[in-house]
């Protein structure tokens, strides 16, 4: 008997998801654990694996939003018939069915008039139109809009003449006009589930009573450590973010009152530092988590971080990759940003905003107790804390330790 493929619940509170595209076509063999389709949830867009092996007999829902638990496809043996949806059973009584009541003259006259009007209307065409509207997938519409291609000029190759992305990509865009420039149009982009979640969570974070603390760290030794680590592990691309993740995790273990979450009636104090890394992905900001960063080496952190960032930008993160962080680092130094304030990532109680490293002239005391000017690579860090969970002195002590670890990484390693 064919196995029903139902939309799974991939996290607490998930009630529905949006099927983006199927990675298998009807009639193709499927192995258990193989990626079957892409699903957009309120957290991330991810590939969902098949729960059974066989042949994809039928796709019941091609794309769009679907509630959790609904049957979206069938997997079974090749050639196996899929049972159609259950219909209301016919009456089982052996009695002769009752005759339909006679129509009233006025109602009969109206019925004939409506039928005559319907016959006068032109029949719907089979070239991908329904009720006067061109049938096309959302992706096909977006590509056509971006390339200036009229959907009405295309012939759809999808089911019932539906225009799909491949039809638009194979069409030629109209040549640019030699006359006046066309009027500018405003594009309306529907919010994805990920963008809706970002908006909801950051609005929630904005209501949290928070405070910020800022320090500058001399990155001379940290930069030297990055260079030595790259020489030691040439196959791993080690970055300043990896060093930051390691020393932040070590500082969290020194200051356990920072490694917390606020729940309303309790503070959850965690035994391990699970550090989230803010990543600008195409679908929006995501924060995958490096778990147990306090127990990993810098090279191991770099490998985990590279994998998470790569999958985030390809839209292949799993729900588990985004859950359970105890602290977040948001580094915009690569964008030439000197300093910024990051918004909290609830329910975490703190987030570190990191700017770029700048060569700056700094007065320093010499061995002879005289002051001299030195050029140092300084990096600005701003710590935002949830004041309901973290006091100012606690945050200051943590930031002091973090600065010391960066300026002398041997203290942390």
C-alpha positions in Angstrom: 0.0 0.0 0.0 1.3 3.4 -0.9 2.9 5.5 1.9 1.3 9.0 2.4 3.9 11.8 2.6 2.6 14.3 5.2 3.9 17.7 5.9 6.1 17.3 9.1 6.2 19.5 12.2 9.8 20.7 12.2 9.8 22.7 15.4 7.6 23.7 18.3 4.8 26.1 17.3 5.0 25.2 13.6 1.5 25.0 12.2 2.2 25.3 8.4 5.0 25.5 5.9 5.4 26.6 2.3 6.5 24.0 -0.3 9.1 25.9 -2.5 9.9 23.1 -5.0 10.0 19.4 -5.4 13.4 17.8 -5.9 11.9 14.7 -7.4 9.3 14.3 -10.2 6.4 11.9 -10.3 7.6 8.4 -11.4 11.2 8.9 -10.1 12.6 6.4 -7.6 13.2 7.7 -4.1 15.4 6.4 -1.3 14.6 6.8 2.4 16.7 9.8 3.7 17.0 11.3 0.2 16.1 15.0 -0.2 12.5 15.1 -1.5 11.4 18.7 -1.5 12.3 22.2 -0.2 10.2 23.6 2.6 10.1 27.2 3.8 9.2 27.4 7.5 9.1 30.4 9.8 12.8 29.7 10.7 14.5 28.6 7.5 14.2 27.1 4.1 15.4 23.5 4.2 15.4 20.2 2.3 13.0 17.6 3.7 14.1 14.0 3.4 11.9 11.1 2.3 10.7 8.8 5.1 10.3 5.8 2.8 11.8 4.2 -0.3 10.0 3.5 -3.5 8.7 5.5 -6.4 7.2 9.0 -6.1 3.7 8.0 -7.4 1.9 11.3 -7.1 2.5 14.8 -5.9 -0.7 16.0 -4.3 0.5 19.6 -3.5 2.9 21.1 -6.1 3.8 24.3 -4.1 2.4 26.8 -1.7 1.5 27.0 2.0 0.3 23.7 3.5 -0.8 23.0 7.1 1.1 20.5 9.2 -0.1 16.9 8.8 -1.6 17.3 5.3 -0.9 14.6 2.7 1.3 16.2 0.0 2.5 13.1 -1.9 2.5 9.3 -2.2 5.4 6.9 -2.3 5.0 3.2 -3.2 5.9 0.4 -5.6 6.2 1.2 -9.3 2.8 1.0 -11.0 0.9 0.9 -7.8 -2.4 2.8 -7.9 -3.0 5.7 -5.6 -6.4 5.7 -4.0 -8.4 8.8 -5.0 -9.8 11.0 -2.2 -12.7 9.5 -0.3 -16.0 10.8 -1.5 -19.4 10.7 0.2 -20.8 7.1 -0.1 -23.9 6.8 -2.2 -27.2 6.0 -0.4 -27.4 2.3 0.4 -31.2 2.1 0.7 -32.9 -0.3 -1.7 -35.8 2.1 -2.0 -36.4 4.0 -5.2 -34.7 7.4 -4.9 -37.1 10.2 -4.4 -37.9 12.2 -7.5 -36.6 15.7 -7.7 -39.2 18.3 -6.8 -40.7 20.1 -9.8 -39.1 23.4 -10.5 -41.1 26.5 -10.1 -41.9 28.3 -13.4 -40.0 31.5 -12.4 -36.9 29.6 -11.3 -36.9 27.4 -14.5 -37.2 30.6 -16.6 -34.1 32.1 -14.8 -32.2 28.8 -15.2 -32.7 28.9 -19.0 -31.7 32.5 -19.2 -28.5 31.8 -17.3 -27.7 28.9 -19.5 -28.2 30.9 -22.7 -25.9 33.6 -21.3 -23.2 31.1 -20.5 -23.3 29.7 -24.0 -22.8 33.2 -25.4 -19.5 33.5 -23.5 -16.3 32.4 -25.2 -14.9 29.1 -24.1 -11.8 29.2 -21.9 -8.6 28.6 -23.8 -6.2 25.9 -22.9 -3.1 28.1 -23.2 -2.6 28.5 -19.5 -5.4 30.8 -18.6 -8.1 30.4 -15.9 -10.9 32.9 -15.4 -8.9 35.3 -17.6 -5.8 35.0 -15.4 -2.6 33.6 -16.8 -1.6 30.4 -14.9 2.1 30.7 -13.9 4.2 29.6 -10.9 5.3 32.4 -8.5 9.0 31.9 -9.5 8.0 32.2 -13.2 6.2 35.4 -12.5 9.2 36.9 -10.6 11.6 35.9 -13.4 9.3 37.4 -16.0 8.9 40.6 -14.1 12.7 41.0 -13.6 13.4 40.3 -17.3 10.5 42.3 -18.7 8.9 39.4 -20.4 5.1 39.3 -21.0 3.7 36.0 -19.7 0.8 36.3 -22.2 3.3 35.7 -25.0 4.5 32.4 -23.6 3.2 28.9 -23.9 3.3 27.0 -20.7 4.7 23.4 -20.5 3.5 22.8 -16.9 0.3 21.0 -15.9 -2.8 22.4 -17.7 -0.6 24.8 -19.6 0.8 26.4 -16.5 3.9 28.6 -17.2 6.9 27.4 -15.2 10.3 29.0 -14.6 11.9 27.0 -17.5 9.4 28.5 -19.9 10.4 32.1 -18.9 14.1 31.4 -18.8 14.0 30.0 -22.4 12.2 33.1 -23.7 13.9 36.1 -25.2 13.5 39.4 -23.4 12.2 42.3 -25.5 14.8 44.6 -27.0 15.3 47.9 -25.2 13.2 50.7 -26.6 15.0 53.6 -28.4 12.4 56.0 -27.2 11.7 57.4 -23.8 12.5 55.3 -20.8 9.6 53.3 -19.4 8.0 54.6 -16.2 9.5 53.2 -13.1 7.4 50.7 -11.3 7.2 49.7 -7.6 7.9 46.1 -7.0 5.9 44.3 -4.3 7.7 41.4 -2.7 5.6 39.1 -0.5 7.2 38.4 2.9 8.7 34.9 3.2 8.1 33.0 6.4 11.8 33.7 7.4 11.3 37.4 6.9 8.1 37.3 8.9 9.9 35.6 11.7 12.7 38.1 11.6 10.2 40.9 11.9 8.4 39.3 14.8 11.4 38.3 16.8 13.2 41.7 16.4 10.0 43.5 17.3 9.9 41.4 20.4 13.6 42.1 21.1 12.9 45.9 20.8 10.6 45.7 23.8 13.4 44.2 26.0 15.0 46.7 28.5 18.6 46.5 27.2 21.9 48.3 27.8 25.1 48.5 25.8 28.8 48.5 26.7 31.6 49.3 24.3 35.4 48.6 24.4 38.3 48.7 22.0 40.7 45.8 21.8 44.3 45.7 20.6 44.1 43.0 17.9 47.9 42.7 17.4 48.2 39.2 19.0 44.8 38.0 17.8 45.8 38.8 14.2 49.1 37.0 14.7 47.2 34.0 16.1 45.0 33.9 13.0 48.0 33.9 10.8 49.8 31.2 12.7 46.6 29.0 12.7 46.3 29.4 9.0 49.9 28.2 8.5 49.3 25.3 10.9 46.0 24.3 9.2 46.4 25.4 5.5 43.2 23.5 4.5 41.0 25.4 6.9 40.1 29.1 6.3 40.5 30.5 9.9 39.2 34.0 10.5 38.9 36.6 13.2 35.3 35.4 13.8 36.6 32.0 14.7 39.0 33.4 17.3 36.2 35.6 18.6 33.9 32.6 18.9 36.6 30.7 20.9 37.5 33.5 23.3 33.9 34.5 23.8 33.0 30.9 24.7 35.9 30.8 27.2 34.8 34.1 28.7 31.3 32.8 29.1 32.6 29.9 31.1 34.5 32.3 33.3 31.3 34.4 33.7 28.5 31.9 33.9 25.9 34.6 34.8 26.4 35.8 31.2 25.6 32.4 29.6 21.9 32.6 30.4 18.4 32.9 29.0 15.5 34.8 30.6 12.2 32.9 30.7 9.9 35.3 32.7 10.0 33.3 36.0 13.5 31.9 35.9 17.0 32.3 34.5 18.4 29.3 32.6 22.1 29.0 33.2 23.9 26.8 30.6 26.9 24.5 31.2 28.2 24.9 27.6 28.7 27.9 25.4 26.6 27.4 22.2 27.6 30.5 20.2 25.4 31.7 17.4 27.0 33.4 14.3 24.8 36.0 12.5 24.9 35.3 8.8 23.4 37.5 6.0 21.7 34.8 3.9 19.7 35.5 0.7 16.4 34.7 2.5 17.3 37.0 5.4 19.4 37.1 8.6 19.9 33.7 10.2 21.9 32.7 13.3 23.3 29.1 13.0 24.9 27.8 16.2 28.4 26.5 16.9 27.6 24.1 19.7 30.1 23.5 22.6 32.4 26.2 21.3 34.2 26.2 24.7 35.3 22.6 24.0 36.4 23.1 20.4 39.8 24.3 19.0 39.9 27.3 16.8 40.5 25.1 13.7 37.4 22.9 14.7 35.3 26.1 15.1 36.4 27.3 11.7 35.3 24.1 10.1 31.9 24.1 11.8 31.5 27.8 11.0 32.4 27.4 7.3 29.9 24.6 6.9 27.1 26.5 8.6 27.7 29.7 6.6 27.9 27.8 3.4 24.6 26.0 4.0 23.0 29.2 5.3 23.8 31.0 2.0 22.5 28.0 0.0 19.3 27.8 2.0 20.1 24.3 3.3 20.2 24.9 7.0 18.2 22.5 9.2 15.9 23.6 12.0 18.4 22.1 14.6 21.1 24.4 13.3 19.3 27.4 14.5 18.0 26.3 17.9 19.6 26.4 21.4 22.1 29.3 21.2 23.2 30.9 24.4 25.2 33.9 23.0 25.4 35.6 19.5 28.3 37.3 17.6 27.4 39.7 14.8 30.5 40.7 12.9 30.2 43.5 10.3 33.9 44.2 10.2 34.2 42.8 6.6 31.7 45.5 5.5 34.0 48.3 6.7 31.7 49.2 9.6 33.5 50.8 12.6 30.9 50.3 15.3 27.2 49.3 15.6 24.6 48.1 18.1 23.1 44.7 17.5 19.6 43.8 18.5 19.2 41.0 21.0 18.3 37.5 19.7 15.6 36.4 22.2 15.6 34.4 24.4 19.4 34.9 24.6 20.5 37.6 27.1 23.4 39.1 25.2 24.8 39.7 21.8 28.2 41.0 20.7 28.5 43.5 17.8 32.0 43.6 16.2 33.3 46.3 13.9 36.3 46.4 11.6 39.9 46.6 12.8 41.5 50.0 12.3 45.1 51.2 12.6 44.9 54.0 15.2 47.4 56.2 17.0 47.3 55.4 20.7 49.3 56.9 23.6 51.1 54.2 25.6 53.5 54.3 28.5 57.0 53.2 27.7 59.5 51.3 29.9 60.9 54.5 31.1 57.4 55.6 32.4 57.3 58.1 29.6 54.3 58.3 27.2 54.8 57.6 23.5 52.5 57.3 20.5 52.0 53.9 18.9 50.0 52.8 15.9 47.8 49.8 17.0 45.1 47.7 15.2 42.0 48.4 17.3 38.7 46.7 17.0 35.5 48.1 18.6 33.1 45.7 20.3 29.7 46.6 21.7 27.9 44.2 24.0 24.1 44.5 24.3 22.5 42.8 27.3 19.0 42.1 28.5 18.9 44.0 31.8 16.3 41.6 33.1 18.9 38.9 33.1 22.3 40.6 33.2 23.4 43.5 35.4 25.8 46.2 34.2 28.7 45.1 36.4 28.3 41.5 35.2 28.4 42.6 31.5 31.4 44.9 32.2 33.4 42.1 33.9 32.6 39.8 30.9 33.7 42.4 28.4 36.9 43.1 30.4 37.8 39.4 30.2 36.9 39.2 26.5 39.2 42.1 25.8 42.0 40.6 27.8 41.6 37.3 25.9 41.8 39.0 22.6 44.9 41.1 23.5 46.6 38.0 25.0 44.9 34.8 23.5 47.2 32.6 25.5 45.1 33.4 28.6 42.1 31.8 26.9 43.8 28.8 25.3 
